[in-house]
Amino acid sequence: MSAAAHIHALPFWQRLFFKIPVLGWVARDLLFGDKNNVWFALIGFVSLWMSSALTFGLPGLYLPAVAMVPVVFLLLLLITKG
């Protein structure tokens, strides 16, 4: 089964998400691509975060970290749930 045939077997909301120009392309590449793509995406996101810190100063560094607080809190709850 090719990757194109597998994408058509996905639910509608997932196919719609994969059609978003940048975010969907990265998500599809992470899901169906090479295992090293995770590291490339992580390096890209960290580079964007650091470039926002260079552009906007300390708020560009702190605001994405503050936005990640609910995500980390949810992950901690999932870990403790077992």
PyMOL Python script that loads the backbone (N, CA, C, O; Angstrom):
from pymol import cmd

cmd.read_pdbstr("""\
ATOM      1  N   MET A   1       0.847  -1.175   0.000  1.00  0.00           N
ATOM      2  CA  MET A   1       0.000   0.000   0.000  1.00  0.00           C
ATOM      3  C   MET A   1       0.893   1.240   0.000  1.00  0.00           C
ATOM      4  O   MET A   1       1.794   1.363   0.830  1.00  0.00           O
ATOM      5  N   SER A   2       0.644   2.134  -0.914  1.00  0.00           N
ATOM      6  CA  SER A   2       1.447   3.344  -0.993  1.00  0.00           C
ATOM      7  C   SER A   2       0.961   4.368   0.034  1.00  0.00           C
ATOM      8  O   SER A   2      -0.107   4.224   0.629  1.00  0.00           O
ATOM      9  N   ALA A   3       1.775   5.400   0.221  1.00  0.00           N
ATOM     10  CA  ALA A   3       1.423   6.434   1.185  1.00  0.00           C
ATOM     11  C   ALA A   3       0.181   7.195   0.722  1.00  0.00           C
ATOM     12  O   ALA A   3      -0.630   7.609   1.551  1.00  0.00           O
ATOM     13  N   ALA A   4       0.022   7.384  -0.588  1.00  0.00           N
ATOM     14  CA  ALA A   4      -1.144   8.101  -1.102  1.00  0.00           C
ATOM     15  C   ALA A   4      -2.425   7.311  -0.854  1.00  0.00           C
ATOM     16  O   ALA A   4      -3.458   7.899  -0.532  1.00  0.00           O
ATOM     17  N   ALA A   5      -2.374   6.003  -0.998  1.00  0.00           N
ATOM     18  CA  ALA A   5      -3.557   5.181  -0.742  1.00  0.00           C
ATOM     19  C   ALA A   5      -3.881   5.157   0.742  1.00  0.00           C
ATOM     20  O   ALA A   5      -5.048   5.083   1.125  1.00  0.00           O
ATOM     21  N   HIS A   6      -2.850   5.221   1.580  1.00  0.00           N
ATOM     22  CA  HIS A   6      -3.077   5.215   3.028  1.00  0.00           C
ATOM     23  C   HIS A   6      -3.706   6.524   3.489  1.00  0.00           C
ATOM     24  O   HIS A   6      -4.519   6.528   4.414  1.00  0.00           O
ATOM     25  N   ILE A   7      -3.338   7.635   2.856  1.00  0.00           N
ATOM     26  CA  ILE A   7      -3.890   8.933   3.231  1.00  0.00           C
ATOM     27  C   ILE A   7      -5.389   8.983   2.923  1.00  0.00           C
ATOM     28  O   ILE A   7      -6.143   9.598   3.676  1.00  0.00           O
ATOM     29  N   HIS A   8      -5.831   8.358   1.843  1.00  0.00           N
ATOM     30  CA  HIS A   8      -7.251   8.372   1.512  1.00  0.00           C
ATOM     31  C   HIS A   8      -8.069   7.513   2.473  1.00  0.00           C
ATOM     32  O   HIS A   8      -9.287   7.673   2.550  1.00  0.00           O
ATOM     33  N   ALA A   9      -7.429   6.612   3.202  1.00  0.00           N
ATOM     34  CA  ALA A   9      -8.138   5.784   4.160  1.00  0.00           C
ATOM     35  C   ALA A   9      -8.295   6.477   5.511  1.00  0.00           C
ATOM     36  O   ALA A   9      -8.937   5.928   6.407  1.00  0.00           O
ATOM     37  N   LEU A  10      -7.726   7.663   5.675  1.00  0.00           N
ATOM     38  CA  LEU A  10      -7.805   8.387   6.933  1.00  0.00           C
ATOM     39  C   LEU A  10      -9.167   9.064   7.079  1.00  0.00           C
ATOM     40  O   LEU A  10      -9.856   9.281   6.083  1.00  0.00           O
ATOM     41  N   PRO A  11      -9.561   9.401   8.309  1.00  0.00           N
ATOM     42  CA  PRO A  11     -10.811  10.142   8.509  1.00  0.00           C
ATOM     43  C   PRO A  11     -10.755  11.531   7.869  1.00  0.00           C
ATOM     44  O   PRO A  11      -9.682  12.048   7.559  1.00  0.00           O
ATOM     45  N   PHE A  12     -11.916  12.108   7.684  1.00  0.00           N
ATOM     46  CA  PHE A  12     -12.026  13.396   6.989  1.00  0.00           C
ATOM     47  C   PHE A  12     -11.275  14.498   7.724  1.00  0.00           C
ATOM     48  O   PHE A  12     -10.579  15.294   7.093  1.00  0.00           O
ATOM     49  N   TRP A  13     -11.403  14.560   9.059  1.00  0.00           N
ATOM     50  CA  TRP A  13     -10.758  15.642   9.806  1.00  0.00           C
ATOM     51  C   TRP A  13      -9.240  15.540   9.711  1.00  0.00           C
ATOM     52  O   TRP A  13      -8.556  16.563   9.712  1.00  0.00           O
ATOM     53  N   GLN A  14      -8.699  14.322   9.627  1.00  0.00           N
ATOM     54  CA  GLN A  14      -7.261  14.167   9.513  1.00  0.00           C
ATOM     55  C   GLN A  14      -6.778  14.564   8.111  1.00  0.00           C
ATOM     56  O   GLN A  14      -5.736  15.202   7.969  1.00  0.00           O
ATOM     57  N   ARG A  15      -7.532  14.188   7.088  1.00  0.00           N
ATOM     58  CA  ARG A  15      -7.181  14.617   5.732  1.00  0.00           C
ATOM     59  C   ARG A  15      -7.246  16.124   5.609  1.00  0.00           C
ATOM     60  O   ARG A  15      -6.414  16.731   4.934  1.00  0.00           O
ATOM     61  N   LEU A  16      -8.230  16.735   6.257  1.00  0.00           N
ATOM     62  CA  LEU A  16      -8.364  18.188   6.231  1.00  0.00           C
ATOM     63  C   LEU A  16      -7.188  18.856   6.944  1.00  0.00           C
ATOM     64  O   LEU A  16      -6.680  19.876   6.479  1.00  0.00           O
ATOM     65  N   PHE A  17      -6.755  18.285   8.069  1.00  0.00           N
ATOM     66  CA  PHE A  17      -5.606  18.815   8.805  1.00  0.00           C
ATOM     67  C   PHE A  17      -4.325  18.717   7.989  1.00  0.00           C
ATOM     68  O   PHE A  17      -3.492  19.623   8.033  1.00  0.00           O
ATOM     69  N   PHE A  18      -4.158  17.622   7.240  1.00  0.00           N
ATOM     70  CA  PHE A  18      -2.957  17.442   6.437  1.00  0.00           C
ATOM     71  C   PHE A  18      -2.906  18.393   5.254  1.00  0.00           C
ATOM     72  O   PHE A  18      -1.840  18.562   4.661  1.00  0.00           O
ATOM     73  N   LYS A  19      -4.017  19.022   4.889  1.00  0.00           N
ATOM     74  CA  LYS A  19      -4.035  19.966   3.771  1.00  0.00           C
ATOM     75  C   LYS A  19      -3.662  21.389   4.176  1.00  0.00           C
ATOM     76  O   LYS A  19      -3.554  22.264   3.317  1.00  0.00           O
ATOM     77  N   ILE A  20      -3.462  21.633   5.480  1.00  0.00           N
ATOM     78  CA  ILE A  20      -2.995  22.949   5.933  1.00  0.00           C
ATOM     79  C   ILE A  20      -1.573  23.130   5.419  1.00  0.00           C
ATOM     80  O   ILE A  20      -0.747  22.235   5.600  1.00  0.00           O
ATOM     81  N   PRO A  21      -1.257  24.263   4.781  1.00  0.00           N
ATOM     82  CA  PRO A  21       0.003  24.375   4.056  1.00  0.00           C
ATOM     83  C   PRO A  21       1.275  23.990   4.813  1.00  0.00           C
ATOM     84  O   PRO A  21       1.980  23.101   4.337  1.00  0.00           O
ATOM     85  N   VAL A  22       1.611  24.574   5.922  1.00  0.00           N
ATOM     86  CA  VAL A  22       2.895  24.260   6.552  1.00  0.00           C
ATOM     87  C   VAL A  22       2.731  23.244   7.669  1.00  0.00           C
ATOM     88  O   VAL A  22       3.457  22.251   7.718  1.00  0.00           O
ATOM     89  N   LEU A  23       1.798  23.479   8.551  1.00  0.00           N
ATOM     90  CA  LEU A  23       1.604  22.599   9.703  1.00  0.00           C
ATOM     91  C   LEU A  23       1.169  21.196   9.281  1.00  0.00           C
ATOM     92  O   LEU A  23       1.636  20.205   9.843  1.00  0.00           O
ATOM     93  N   GLY A  24       0.291  21.112   8.310  1.00  0.00           N
ATOM     94  CA  GLY A  24      -0.167  19.817   7.831  1.00  0.00           C
ATOM     95  C   GLY A  24       0.912  19.047   7.099  1.00  0.00           C
ATOM     96  O   GLY A  24       0.984  17.822   7.201  1.00  0.00           O
ATOM     97  N   TRP A  25       1.757  19.761   6.357  1.00  0.00           N
ATOM     98  CA  TRP A  25       2.847  19.093   5.650  1.00  0.00           C
ATOM     99  C   TRP A  25       3.832  18.485   6.640  1.00  0.00           C
ATOM    100  O   TRP A  25       4.301  17.363   6.450  1.00  0.00           O
ATOM    101  N   VAL A  26       4.143  19.230   7.699  1.00  0.00           N
ATOM    102  CA  VAL A  26       5.069  18.721   8.711  1.00  0.00           C
ATOM    103  C   VAL A  26       4.443  17.534   9.438  1.00  0.00           C
ATOM    104  O   VAL A  26       5.117  16.533   9.682  1.00  0.00           O
ATOM    105  N   ALA A  27       3.161  17.635   9.785  1.00  0.00           N
ATOM    106  CA  ALA A  27       2.497  16.541  10.497  1.00  0.00           C
ATOM    107  C   ALA A  27       2.429  15.275   9.637  1.00  0.00           C
ATOM    108  O   ALA A  27       2.654  14.174  10.140  1.00  0.00           O
ATOM    109  N   ARG A  28       2.124  15.423   8.365  1.00  0.00           N
ATOM    110  CA  ARG A  28       2.072  14.261   7.477  1.00  0.00           C
ATOM    111  C   ARG A  28       3.456  13.642   7.305  1.00  0.00           C
ATOM    112  O   ARG A  28       3.595  12.420   7.257  1.00  0.00           O
ATOM    113  N   ASP A  29       4.473  14.486   7.213  1.00  0.00           N
ATOM    114  CA  ASP A  29       5.831  13.978   7.073  1.00  0.00           C
ATOM    115  C   ASP A  29       6.278  13.266   8.342  1.00  0.00           C
ATOM    116  O   ASP A  29       6.996  12.268   8.272  1.00  0.00           O
ATOM    117  N   LEU A  30       5.863  13.766   9.499  1.00  0.00           N
ATOM    118  CA  LEU A  30       6.200  13.089  10.749  1.00  0.00           C
ATOM    119  C   LEU A  30       5.478  11.758  10.877  1.00  0.00           C
ATOM    120  O   LEU A  30       6.035  10.794  11.402  1.00  0.00           O
ATOM    121  N   LEU A  31       4.244  11.701  10.401  1.00  0.00           N
ATOM    122  CA  LEU A  31       3.452  10.493  10.552  1.00  0.00           C
ATOM    123  C   LEU A  31       3.840   9.416   9.548  1.00  0.00           C
ATOM    124  O   LEU A  31       3.925   8.243   9.911  1.00  0.00           O
ATOM    125  N   PHE A  32       4.077   9.788   8.302  1.00  0.00           N
ATOM    126  CA  PHE A  32       4.320   8.812   7.252  1.00  0.00           C
ATOM    127  C   PHE A  32       5.758   8.807   6.733  1.00  0.00           C
ATOM    128  O   PHE A  32       6.108   7.960   5.912  1.00  0.00           O
ATOM    129  N   GLY A  33       6.589   9.729   7.193  1.00  0.00           N
ATOM    130  CA  GLY A  33       7.930   9.854   6.637  1.00  0.00           C
ATOM    131  C   GLY A  33       8.979   9.063   7.394  1.00  0.00           C
ATOM    132  O   GLY A  33       8.678   8.114   8.118  1.00  0.00           O
ATOM    133  N   ASP A  34      10.207   9.480   7.204  1.00  0.00           N
ATOM    134  CA  ASP A  34      11.361   8.834   7.824  1.00  0.00           C
ATOM    135  C   ASP A  34      11.368   9.101   9.325  1.00  0.00           C
ATOM    136  O   ASP A  34      10.797  10.090   9.785  1.00  0.00           O
ATOM    137  N   LYS A  35      12.013   8.220  10.089  1.00  0.00           N
ATOM    138  CA  LYS A  35      12.032   8.395  11.544  1.00  0.00           C
ATOM    139  C   LYS A  35      12.889   9.586  11.959  1.00  0.00           C
ATOM    140  O   LYS A  35      12.716  10.093  13.067  1.00  0.00           O
ATOM    141  N   ASN A  36      13.796  10.046  11.123  1.00  0.00           N
ATOM    142  CA  ASN A  36      14.629  11.206  11.449  1.00  0.00           C
ATOM    143  C   ASN A  36      13.888  12.525  11.294  1.00  0.00           C
ATOM    144  O   ASN A  36      14.389  13.561  11.731  1.00  0.00           O
ATOM    145  N   ASN A  37      12.720  12.514  10.690  1.00  0.00           N
ATOM    146  CA  ASN A  37      11.962  13.747  10.495  1.00  0.00           C
ATOM    147  C   ASN A  37      11.525  14.367  11.813  1.00  0.00           C
ATOM    148  O   ASN A  37      11.281  15.572  11.875  1.00  0.00           O
ATOM    149  N   VAL A  38      11.423  13.572  12.860  1.00  0.00           N
ATOM    150  CA  VAL A  38      11.075  14.109  14.176  1.00  0.00           C
ATOM    151  C   VAL A  38      12.149  15.092  14.630  1.00  0.00           C
ATOM    152  O   VAL A  38      11.837  16.165  15.147  1.00  0.00           O
ATOM    153  N   TRP A  39      13.405  14.726  14.438  1.00  0.00           N
ATOM    154  CA  TRP A  39      14.498  15.596  14.859  1.00  0.00           C
ATOM    155  C   TRP A  39      14.573  16.851  13.999  1.00  0.00           C
ATOM    156  O   TRP A  39      14.866  17.934  14.505  1.00  0.00           O
ATOM    157  N   PHE A  40      14.311  16.713  12.700  1.00  0.00           N
ATOM    158  CA  PHE A  40      14.315  17.884  11.825  1.00  0.00           C
ATOM    159  C   PHE A  40      13.201  18.859  12.208  1.00  0.00           C
ATOM    160  O   PHE A  40      13.413  20.072  12.208  1.00  0.00           O
ATOM    161  N   ALA A  41      12.030  18.342  12.531  1.00  0.00           N
ATOM    162  CA  ALA A  41      10.917  19.202  12.942  1.00  0.00           C
ATOM    163  C   ALA A  41      11.219  19.874  14.279  1.00  0.00           C
ATOM    164  O   ALA A  41      10.920  21.055  14.460  1.00  0.00           O
ATOM    165  N   LEU A  42      11.810  19.132  15.216  1.00  0.00           N
ATOM    166  CA  LEU A  42      12.160  19.701  16.516  1.00  0.00           C
ATOM    167  C   LEU A  42      13.189  20.822  16.369  1.00  0.00           C
ATOM    168  O   LEU A  42      13.070  21.863  17.015  1.00  0.00           O
ATOM    169  N   ILE A  43      14.182  20.615  15.535  1.00  0.00           N
ATOM    170  CA  ILE A  43      15.186  21.655  15.291  1.00  0.00           C
ATOM    171  C   ILE A  43      14.543  22.872  14.628  1.00  0.00           C
ATOM    172  O   ILE A  43      14.900  24.007  14.945  1.00  0.00           O
ATOM    173  N   GLY A  44      13.598  22.647  13.711  1.00  0.00           N
ATOM    174  CA  GLY A  44      12.897  23.756  13.066  1.00  0.00           C
ATOM    175  C   GLY A  44      12.064  24.566  14.040  1.00  0.00           C
ATOM    176  O   GLY A  44      12.073  25.796  13.987  1.00  0.00           O
ATOM    177  N   PHE A  45      11.341  23.893  14.934  1.00  0.00           N
ATOM    178  CA  PHE A  45      10.519  24.606  15.909  1.00  0.00           C
ATOM    179  C   PHE A  45      11.368  25.383  16.911  1.00  0.00           C
ATOM    180  O   PHE A  45      11.021  26.505  17.279  1.00  0.00           O
ATOM    181  N   VAL A  46      12.468  24.799  17.349  1.00  0.00           N
ATOM    182  CA  VAL A  46      13.360  25.504  18.271  1.00  0.00           C
ATOM    183  C   VAL A  46      14.003  26.698  17.563  1.00  0.00           C
ATOM    184  O   VAL A  46      14.182  27.751  18.176  1.00  0.00           O
ATOM    185  N   SER A  47      14.347  26.550  16.299  1.00  0.00           N
ATOM    186  CA  SER A  47      14.923  27.668  15.548  1.00  0.00           C
ATOM    187  C   SER A  47      13.915  28.806  15.396  1.00  0.00           C
ATOM    188  O   SER A  47      14.277  29.978  15.497  1.00  0.00           O
ATOM    189  N   LEU A  48      12.649  28.460  15.152  1.00  0.00           N
ATOM    190  CA  LEU A  48      11.617  29.502  15.084  1.00  0.00           C
ATOM    191  C   LEU A  48      11.441  30.209  16.414  1.00  0.00           C
ATOM    192  O   LEU A  48      11.252  31.425  16.454  1.00  0.00           O
ATOM    193  N   TRP A  49      11.503  29.456  17.501  1.00  0.00           N
ATOM    194  CA  TRP A  49      11.363  30.037  18.831  1.00  0.00           C
ATOM    195  C   TRP A  49      12.524  30.992  19.123  1.00  0.00           C
ATOM    196  O   TRP A  49      12.318  32.091  19.636  1.00  0.00           O
ATOM    197  N   MET A  50      13.731  30.565  18.794  1.00  0.00           N
ATOM    198  CA  MET A  50      14.886  31.425  19.050  1.00  0.00           C
ATOM    199  C   MET A  50      14.885  32.652  18.137  1.00  0.00           C
ATOM    200  O   MET A  50      15.311  33.728  18.557  1.00  0.00           O
ATOM    201  N   SER A  51      14.416  32.509  16.906  1.00  0.00           N
ATOM    202  CA  SER A  51      14.348  33.684  16.039  1.00  0.00           C
ATOM    203  C   SER A  51      13.276  34.661  16.509  1.00  0.00           C
ATOM    204  O   SER A  51      13.413  35.868  16.311  1.00  0.00           O
ATOM    205  N   SER A  52      12.203  34.150  17.136  1.00  0.00           N
ATOM    206  CA  SER A  52      11.216  35.074  17.723  1.00  0.00           C
ATOM    207  C   SER A  52      11.816  35.797  18.920  1.00  0.00           C
ATOM    208  O   SER A  52      11.485  36.955  19.173  1.00  0.00           O
ATOM    209  N   ALA A  53      12.699  35.121  19.664  1.00  0.00           N
ATOM    210  CA  ALA A  53      13.380  35.789  20.772  1.00  0.00           C
ATOM    211  C   ALA A  53      14.315  36.871  20.256  1.00  0.00           C
ATOM    212  O   ALA A  53      14.446  37.925  20.878  1.00  0.00           O
ATOM    213  N   LEU A  54      14.964  36.623  19.127  1.00  0.00           N
ATOM    214  CA  LEU A  54      15.833  37.650  18.554  1.00  0.00           C
ATOM    215  C   LEU A  54      15.035  38.824  17.992  1.00  0.00           C
ATOM    216  O   LEU A  54      15.480  39.970  18.042  1.00  0.00           O
ATOM    217  N   THR A  55      13.855  38.526  17.459  1.00  0.00           N
ATOM    218  CA  THR A  55      13.043  39.579  16.852  1.00  0.00           C
ATOM    219  C   THR A  55      12.313  40.414  17.901  1.00  0.00           C
ATOM    220  O   THR A  55      12.333  41.643  17.841  1.00  0.00           O
ATOM    221  N   PHE A  56      11.664  39.744  18.869  1.00  0.00           N
ATOM    222  CA  PHE A  56      10.807  40.435  19.824  1.00  0.00           C
ATOM    223  C   PHE A  56      11.418  40.582  21.215  1.00  0.00           C
ATOM    224  O   PHE A  56      10.800  41.187  22.091  1.00  0.00           O
ATOM    225  N   GLY A  57      12.589  40.054  21.432  1.00  0.00           N
ATOM    226  CA  GLY A  57      13.244  40.175  22.733  1.00  0.00           C
ATOM    227  C   GLY A  57      12.720  39.146  23.717  1.00  0.00           C
ATOM    228  O   GLY A  57      12.333  38.043  23.330  1.00  0.00           O
ATOM    229  N   LEU A  58      12.709  39.511  24.995  1.00  0.00           N
ATOM    230  CA  LEU A  58      12.300  38.573  26.035  1.00  0.00           C
ATOM    231  C   LEU A  58      10.848  38.096  25.921  1.00  0.00           C
ATOM    232  O   LEU A  58      10.583  36.934  26.230  1.00  0.00           O
ATOM    233  N   PRO A  59       9.893  38.933  25.494  1.00  0.00           N
ATOM    234  CA  PRO A  59       8.540  38.384  25.308  1.00  0.00           C
ATOM    235  C   PRO A  59       8.479  37.278  24.256  1.00  0.00           C
ATOM    236  O   PRO A  59       7.671  36.357  24.376  1.00  0.00           O
ATOM    237  N   GLY A  60       9.308  37.355  23.246  1.00  0.00           N
ATOM    238  CA  GLY A  60       9.363  36.298  22.240  1.00  0.00           C
ATOM    239  C   GLY A  60       9.934  35.011  22.795  1.00  0.00           C
ATOM    240  O   GLY A  60       9.676  33.936  22.253  1.00  0.00           O
ATOM    241  N   LEU A  61      10.699  35.100  23.860  1.00  0.00           N
ATOM    242  CA  LEU A  61      11.245  33.915  24.511  1.00  0.00           C
ATOM    243  C   LEU A  61      10.282  33.354  25.547  1.00  0.00           C
ATOM    244  O   LEU A  61      10.133  32.137  25.657  1.00  0.00           O
ATOM    245  N   TYR A  62       9.632  34.221  26.303  1.00  0.00           N
ATOM    246  CA  TYR A  62       8.797  33.778  27.420  1.00  0.00           C
ATOM    247  C   TYR A  62       7.392  33.354  27.014  1.00  0.00           C
ATOM    248  O   TYR A  62       6.869  32.383  27.560  1.00  0.00           O
ATOM    249  N   LEU A  63       6.767  34.052  26.074  1.00  0.00           N
ATOM    250  CA  LEU A  63       5.367  33.764  25.746  1.00  0.00           C
ATOM    251  C   LEU A  63       5.138  32.362  25.179  1.00  0.00           C
ATOM    252  O   LEU A  63       4.152  31.731  25.559  1.00  0.00           O
ATOM    253  N   PRO A  64       5.992  31.837  24.292  1.00  0.00           N
ATOM    254  CA  PRO A  64       5.775  30.434  23.886  1.00  0.00           C
ATOM    255  C   PRO A  64       5.934  29.450  25.043  1.00  0.00           C
ATOM    256  O   PRO A  64       5.246  28.430  25.084  1.00  0.00           O
ATOM    257  N   ALA A  65       6.842  29.748  25.991  1.00  0.00           N
ATOM    258  CA  ALA A  65       7.000  28.875  27.159  1.00  0.00           C
ATOM    259  C   ALA A  65       5.760  28.932  28.043  1.00  0.00           C
ATOM    260  O   ALA A  65       5.331  27.907  28.573  1.00  0.00           O
ATOM    261  N   VAL A  66       5.184  30.109  28.206  1.00  0.00           N
ATOM    262  CA  VAL A  66       3.963  30.230  28.996  1.00  0.00           C
ATOM    263  C   VAL A  66       2.799  29.536  28.290  1.00  0.00           C
ATOM    264  O   VAL A  66       1.928  28.969  28.950  1.00  0.00           O
ATOM    265  N   ALA A  67       2.776  29.574  26.969  1.00  0.00           N
ATOM    266  CA  ALA A  67       1.714  28.894  26.219  1.00  0.00           C
ATOM    267  C   ALA A  67       1.833  27.381  26.325  1.00  0.00           C
ATOM    268  O   ALA A  67       0.836  26.681  26.148  1.00  0.00           O
ATOM    269  N   MET A  68       3.010  26.858  26.606  1.00  0.00           N
ATOM    270  CA  MET A  68       3.205  25.407  26.735  1.00  0.00           C
ATOM    271  C   MET A  68       2.838  24.869  28.118  1.00  0.00           C
ATOM    272  O   MET A  68       2.832  23.654  28.318  1.00  0.00           O
ATOM    273  N   VAL A  69       2.534  25.741  29.068  1.00  0.00           N
ATOM    274  CA  VAL A  69       2.204  25.292  30.426  1.00  0.00           C
ATOM    275  C   VAL A  69       1.009  24.341  30.439  1.00  0.00           C
ATOM    276  O   VAL A  69       1.101  23.299  31.088  1.00  0.00           O
ATOM    277  N   PRO A  70      -0.108  24.631  29.764  1.00  0.00           N
ATOM    278  CA  PRO A  70      -1.217  23.663  29.783  1.00  0.00           C
ATOM    279  C   PRO A  70      -0.861  22.320  29.152  1.00  0.00           C
ATOM    280  O   PRO A  70      -1.346  21.279  29.595  1.00  0.00           O
ATOM    281  N   VAL A  71      -0.024  22.338  28.128  1.00  0.00           N
ATOM    282  CA  VAL A  71       0.383  21.087  27.479  1.00  0.00           C
ATOM    283  C   VAL A  71       1.209  20.237  28.435  1.00  0.00           C
ATOM    284  O   VAL A  71       0.983  19.032  28.548  1.00  0.00           O
ATOM    285  N   VAL A  72       2.160  20.852  29.121  1.00  0.00           N
ATOM    286  CA  VAL A  72       2.999  20.123  30.062  1.00  0.00           C
ATOM    287  C   VAL A  72       2.161  19.640  31.241  1.00  0.00           C
ATOM    288  O   VAL A  72       2.366  18.531  31.735  1.00  0.00           O
ATOM    289  N   PHE A  73       1.225  20.461  31.691  1.00  0.00           N
ATOM    290  CA  PHE A  73       0.342  20.045  32.791  1.00  0.00           C
ATOM    291  C   PHE A  73      -0.491  18.836  32.387  1.00  0.00           C
ATOM    292  O   PHE A  73      -0.661  17.913  33.183  1.00  0.00           O
ATOM    293  N   LEU A  74      -1.009  18.825  31.175  1.00  0.00           N
ATOM    294  CA  LEU A  74      -1.763  17.678  30.692  1.00  0.00           C
ATOM    295  C   LEU A  74      -0.886  16.431  30.580  1.00  0.00           C
ATOM    296  O   LEU A  74      -1.318  15.330  30.919  1.00  0.00           O
ATOM    297  N   LEU A  75       0.343  16.610  30.104  1.00  0.00           N
ATOM    298  CA  LEU A  75       1.258  15.464  30.026  1.00  0.00           C
ATOM    299  C   LEU A  75       1.580  14.910  31.405  1.00  0.00           C
ATOM    300  O   LEU A  75       1.677  13.694  31.574  1.00  0.00           O
ATOM    301  N   LEU A  76       1.745  15.779  32.389  1.00  0.00           N
ATOM    302  CA  LEU A  76       1.996  15.312  33.749  1.00  0.00           C
ATOM    303  C   LEU A  76       0.795  14.547  34.296  1.00  0.00           C
ATOM    304  O   LEU A  76       0.956  13.536  34.980  1.00  0.00           O
ATOM    305  N   LEU A  77      -0.399  15.028  33.995  1.00  0.00           N
ATOM    306  CA  LEU A  77      -1.596  14.300  34.430  1.00  0.00           C
ATOM    307  C   LEU A  77      -1.691  12.936  33.762  1.00  0.00           C
ATOM    308  O   LEU A  77      -2.059  11.954  34.405  1.00  0.00           O
ATOM    309  N   LEU A  78      -1.363  12.870  32.478  1.00  0.00           N
ATOM    310  CA  LEU A  78      -1.399  11.578  31.779  1.00  0.00           C
ATOM    311  C   LEU A  78      -0.348  10.613  32.300  1.00  0.00           C
ATOM    312  O   LEU A  78      -0.585   9.407  32.357  1.00  0.00           O
ATOM    313  N   ILE A  79       0.812  11.135  32.681  1.00  0.00           N
ATOM    314  CA  ILE A  79       1.867  10.280  33.221  1.00  0.00           C
ATOM    315  C   ILE A  79       1.454   9.728  34.584  1.00  0.00           C
ATOM    316  O   ILE A  79       1.667   8.549  34.867  1.00  0.00           O
ATOM    317  N   THR A  80       0.874  10.561  35.412  1.00  0.00           N
ATOM    318  CA  THR A  80       0.504  10.106  36.757  1.00  0.00           C
ATOM    319  C   THR A  80      -0.716   9.188  36.727  1.00  0.00           C
ATOM    320  O   THR A  80      -0.906   8.383  37.639  1.00  0.00           O
ATOM    321  N   LYS A  81      -1.535   9.300  35.696  1.00  0.00           N
ATOM    322  CA  LYS A  81      -2.684   8.412  35.576  1.00  0.00           C
ATOM    323  C   LYS A  81      -2.233   6.977  35.358  1.00  0.00           C
ATOM    324  O   LYS A  81      -2.885   6.035  35.811  1.00  0.00           O
ATOM    325  N   GLY A  82      -1.130   6.819  34.671  1.00  0.00           N
ATOM    326  CA  GLY A  82      -0.533   5.487  34.531  1.00  0.00           C
ATOM    327  C   GLY A  82      -0.959   4.842  33.300  1.00  0.00           C
ATOM    328  O   GLY A  82      -0.552   3.715  33.020  1.00  0.00           O
TER     329      GLY A  82
END
""", "prot")
cmd.dss("prot")
cmd.show_as("cartoon", "prot")
cmd.util.cbc("prot")
cmd.orient("prot")
